[in-house]
Amino acid sequence: MLFVCCLVFILPVNMIGQIKSLRVSLRTDSTSRIDEKSQQNIEKLITQSEQIISAYNDKATMFDLDKGKVSPESIDSFKRLFHGGAYIFNDLVLYGRRIPMNEYTAFVADHLRGEGVNFKISNMLLKSAVKNPASDNQYEIVVKVIKLLTRVYDRSKKKFIEYPKYKQVNLEFIITVQGEDLDQTQIYGIDGQIEDPPPPRAKELQFFGAYSYGLADFKIDEKFASNAIKFSSKRGYDIGMKFAWGISRNKKSKILAGISYGNINYSLISDSSIIKNEGLTKNRDISVSTLRVMETVKANNLEFSYLQARLGSQIYLTKGFKQVEWGLDFEVLPTYVLSGGQNSSGLVKDYTTYGHKSNELFCFNGSSEIDESISESGSFIFGAEVKTFLLYYLGGRKSAISAGLAYRRYFNNWLTSPLILSEFLPHNLAMELSFIKKLN
């Protein structure tokens, strides 16, 4: 006897309360639905229902006081309250479902062996009492029960969530009362309010290709006298992939990380001759300078191949989930130049000028074809992009296609060595097509 008393002393306070009988009564109100036959025996039906729920209150802890833990005997005692094929709502886990009785008791044995289930029943309301038309002495009673739990198990985190006060669980006990004296009572099942877990954070792969029409800010090298240069061709392309993670569980915002390969090609033309001052020398009162005039321009090209990291965020601007959605991307573009540079070719004429005070004499030295190139590689460029897009979900919303219009701008000079241009900062518009594969 001393051992049992000590054991009770160390039990949690709320469990000690459970060992005592149920402290709330089954009540009815204006919403209770009772048919005519049940009304004739309502007191007996309420008494039987209270007794079986009181027995549930005592035995659903599944804690064996003699053994100090959940035991096969305490589990069997709990099971005997139920019909053999009963399903029970698993109120011990976050986002519970109706499961077979054996699965429920196995969960208690696996996760709560040392303490049992701690709970309290705080309210009972008769929802309905209906006689079974196929039997003279069988009634189905449905009782709304409010059950308070101090913690539940989160399967995704594999741990219990503790509640400062309690978690309220709304249950419905389906009870059968039968027999000639209406003294045979069983719980036929327990239903609960099923809550769907929040959707997992989106994970998806995005494969994309883009064709760009280029613009650029540029500066002609200071050795040239002409500034009548413009771009005649400005094009580029990019191919790559991005991985997207959901920031919010509603999947309306994501962070992006990816990589792409790209190429840009710009061609330059001049409306007038390009004059390059090759140098100036002075001998007393006479100055001598050399000029090179490119009169026939065959090609002035800039071409670069590069790898880009793509880091940014994506937000959907449509509300709810629709077949077609609209959104925005914001990305920063750390860029590594793989290869490229400037190339200039054409017909040039060389002149020497002799100046004495206010007089100047030009001497033609001849003409020649030139083809000059300066290579660029290994430099790092920083850029940014903003894109608006439309997305169309394919069957089952497991994949989608999207089309977007992007504006991209770079903030660093792509040229480390001058030829005709000494500074080149491209910015462009791009049409992008993507295939998106959902990973969850």
C-alpha positions, -999 to +999 in steps of 0.1 A: +000+000+000+029+024+008+043+017-027+010+026-044+007+058-024+041+070-034+034+062-070+003+083-070+022+111-054+047+115-083+021+114-110+014+146-129-014+167-113-037+165-144-034+128-145-045+125-108-076+144-118-083+119-145-082+089-122-112+104-105-146+101-121-158+124-149-168+158-134-191+171-162-226+159-170-241+152-204-265+180-212-290+187-239-301+220-255-323+232-283-299+218-310-302+182-296-320+160-321-340+133-303-365+111-321-398+100-306-387+065-296-355+078-280-375+105-261-393+077-243-361+064-229-340+096-229-330+094-192-317+059-196-299+067-228-282+098-212-272+077-181-257+050-202-238+075-224-224+093-194-212+060-179-194+049-210-177+084-215-168+083-178-152+049-183-134+064-213-122+093-191-107+068-167-092+043-191-081+065-220-049+075-201-039+039-207-016+043-177-012+012-155-009+024-119+005-009-107+033-011-133+039+027-135+037+028-173+014+020-202+009-018-203-008-044-225-034-048-197-042-011-196-045-010-234-068-040-234-090-024-207-093+007-229-101-013-261-130-031-243-150+001-243-152+000-281-169-020-308-145-045-324-141-026-357-141+009-342-122+038-357-110+066-335-099+101-342-062+105-334-063+136-312-028+130-300-011+143-332-012+176-350-036+174-379-052+142-367-072+117-388-096+087-380-075+056-376-080+020-365-081+014-328-049-007-329-030+021-346-041+046-319-031+024-290+002+015-307+010+053-309+004+056-271+026+026-264+054+039-286+054+076-277+037+079-242+047+046-225+061+063-194+032+087-187+001+077-206-023+103-222-029+135-201-062+151-209-094+165-195-130+164-207-145+198-201-180+196-218-205+171-232-235+179-253-261+154-267-261+160-305-286+133-314-304+102-301-320+080-328-335+045-326-323+020-351-354+011-372-340-024-378-339-033-341-364-030-313-338-022-286-309-004-302-302+033-302-274+054-317-263+083-295-239+110-308-223+131-281-202+162-287-172+162-264-146+189-257-113+173-248-084+194-235-048+182-242-016+197-229+005+185-258+003+168-292+028+152-315+041+169-346+051+142-371+070+166-393+093+177-365+092+144-347+085+159-313+057+169-290+043+205-290+037+217-255+007+241-249+009+267-221-027+260-212-042+233-234-053+225-269-090+221-273-101+191-295-138+188-306-148+152-308-181+133-315-186+100-297-208+076-316-223+053-289-247+023-293-270+015-264-289-018-268-304-047-249-338-053-234-329-032-204-307-008-225-277-018-204-253-028-232-233+002-242-203+005-266-184+033-283-188+026-320-163+052-330-150+087-324-150+114-350-130+147-349-126+179-368-100+171-395-076+200-401-054+198-432-018+206-425-005+237-442+008+230-476+046+224-477+068+252-488+071+252-526+101+235-541+105+236-579+130+236-607+127+262-634+144+257-668+145+288-690+158+303-722+158+340-731+164+361-762+175+397-755+176+429-775+204+450-763+210+486-754+242+500-739+259+530-724+294+534-739+323+558-741+347+562-771+383+561-762+399+595-757+423+589-786+395+591-811+380+624-823+347+610-836+317+603-814+294+594-842+292+557-833+260+538-828+250+502-825+235+485-856+229+451-840+223+443-804+213+407-795+219+380-770+206+348-754+206+330-721+199+295-710+199+281-675+180+267-645+168+280-612+157+264-580+128+280-561+120+277-524+087+290-510+091+318-484+054+316-473+033+284-472+007+300-495+033+296-522+029+332-533+065+342-527+097+323-533+134+328-532+154+319-563+189+306-568+203+294-601+229+295-629+229+304-665+251+307-696+247+336-719+261+355-749+257+391-761+268+404-795+269+441-804+279+456-838+289+493-842+287+516-872+299+552-877+282+579-898+316+595-904+353+588-904+369+577-872+400+598-865+427+585-842+456+607-831+486+585-830+509+610-813+524+645-814+560+655-815+575+690-815+608+703-830+614+739-821+586+758-838+573+729-859+548+703-845+545+669-862+515+646-855+503+614-871+466+607-878+449+575-887+416+578-904+393+548-907+373+557-938+357+523-946+344+504-916+340+467-922+333+456-886+333+470-851+320+442-829+318+434-792+309+399-782+310+382-748+302+348-734+295+346-696+283+325-667+258+341-643+246+333-608+210+342-604+199+351-569+166+367-561+129+365-552+096+358-569+062+371-559+027+362-574+003+391-576-029+371-583-051+361-553-059+325-547-049+297-570-058+302-606-050+284-639-031+315-651-011+336-626+008+368-629+039+378-609+073+396-607+109+384-604+137+404-589+172+390-594+208+401-589+233+388-615+269+382-604+285+376-638+319+360-648+331+368-683+343+336-700+355+351-733+350+380-757+362+414-764+363+441-792+372+436-828+376+464-854+385+460-891+384+483-921+403+505-945+425+532-929+446+561-943+476+575-925+486+611-925+514+632-912+507+668-904+533+695-900+524+727-883+543+760-881+525+787-862+492+792-881+501+771-911+495+733-913+505+708-940+490+674-944+510+646-961+493+614-971+514+583-962+493+556-977+464+533-968+460+498-955+435+472-942+435+466-905+420+440-882+425+447-845+412+427-816+414+429-778+403+399-758+385+400-725+381+372-700+381+365-663+365+397-652+335+398-628+305+420-635+275+428-614+240+433-628+203+431-618+171+421-635+134+427-630+108+406-648+071+404-651+056+370-661+025+351-668+024+314-657+000+287-670-004+255-649-005+222-668-026+193-657-025+186-620-005+217-612+026+196-610+042+216-639+038+249-656+050+271-684+056+308-682+065+337-705+080+369-692+095+402-702+127+412-684+148+444-681+184+437-673+211+462-665+249+459-656+267+483-634+304+476-642+325+483-673+329+451-694+362+464-710+395+462-693+415+474-724+403+500-749+401+497-786+376+521-801+354+519-770+369+523-735+337+518-716+308+494-723+278+489-699+250+469-716+214+469-706+187+451-725+152+438-727+147+400-729+118+377-737+120+346-715+102+312-717+104+288-688+093+253-680+086+247-643+086+214-626+071+211-591+091+190-566+064+187-539 
